[in-house]
Amino acid sequence: MLDHLSIQCADVAASAAFYEAVLAPLGASKVMDFGQIIGFGTESKPEFWIGPRTMGDGFREAHIAFVAPGRKAVQAFFDAAVSVGATVLNEPRVWPEYHPNYYGAFVRDPDGNNVEAVCHLPE
């Protein structure tokens, strides 16, 4: 349904380092870089963009869930996030209240957004 998503960041360099670390285990990387505006994705298609905060007052938390190809990738995402100092919201686990195979981990990015890696496949 979505072609791409863009968020505004207080510190683009800090957010770029965070997303480079946590998206690598999910198979994504920086695919476009215009200095203060950076696109992450797979192959050559940027699907997730970050840029400087240029409008709006105050902070409004976003929830961003990235697809993981397997449960090991969710764990690797979580480990990468912890290694770069992310605040842990929820360690990797099954969330049966969503569905029996929902396996996800949740952390905060440098701006305070709730960032998740999720796998919907059985173990």
N, C-alpha and C positions, 0 to 999 in steps of 0.2 A: 504494500500500500504506500509506503514512503519511498521517495527517490533519494532524499538525503535530509540530514538534520544538522543544524548549526547552533552552537551555543556561544555566548559571550563570556569572556574570562577576565578576571582582574589582572592576572599575570600570565600572559600567553606563553612565555618561556617555561614557567613552572608547569602549566597545564600540558604543554607539548611533551615535556619530559615524562609526566605522569601517563599520558595516553600512549606514548611510544612504548613504555614499559608494560602497561596492562593489556594493550591490544595485540602485542606480538604473540602471546600464547594462543590467541584466538585466530591467528592467521592474517591479521591486518597490520598495515604499516602506513607511514607517511607516504602519500602518493603525489601530493601537490603542496608546494610551499611558496607562498607569496610574502614571506617575512612575518607579518603580524596575522596573516590568515593562512591556516594550514588545514589541508584535507587528508583524512585517513580513510583507507579502504583496502580492498583486495584487488590485486592486479593493478589496473590503471584507473579504476573508478572510485573517486572519493565519495563516500557515503556519509561521513561524519566530519563536520567542520568545527574548528574553533577559531575565535578571533577576539579582538579587544572589546571590552565593555564600552559601548558607545551611546547607549540609550537606556532609558528606564531608570527609575529611582529604587534604590534598595536591592535586596537579593530575594529572588524567588526560586526556591529549590526546584530542580528538574530531576526526574527519575529517568535514567538512560539504561536500557537493558541491551547488552550485546549477545548475540548468539554464539555459543561455544560448540565446537564440533563433537565434544565428548566431556565426560566428567573430569578426566585428567586435565583438560584445558581449563575448566572452571577452577580447579585447584591451582594450576599454574598462573592464571589471572590473579587469583587471591594472593598467592605467594609474591608475585611481582608487585602488587599494590602495597602489601605490607613492607616489602623491601624498600620502597620509595617513600615510606612514612604515611601511607593513607590510614585514616581512621577506619577501623573495622565496624561495620554495622551488623553484619551477620556472616559468620564463617560458612564455608560450603556445607550444604546439607540438602536433603530431600524436603520439599515443601508440599506435603500431601494435601494441604488445604487448597492448593491451586490445581494439582492433578498428581496422580501417583508417581509419575516420572519427572516431575519438575525438580531439577537439581540446580541450585543457584547460590551465589555468594554476593554480598553487598558491601561496598566501601564508599567512602566520601572522596571526591576529587579535590584538588586544591581550592576550589571555590565553594565547596560544601554540597555539591550535587550528589545524589544517591546514584552510584554507578554499579551496575550488576552484570555478571556473566551468568548465562543460563543455558542449560542443556535440557532438551525435552525427551531425550532418548532413554530407554531403559538401561540399567547398569550392564 
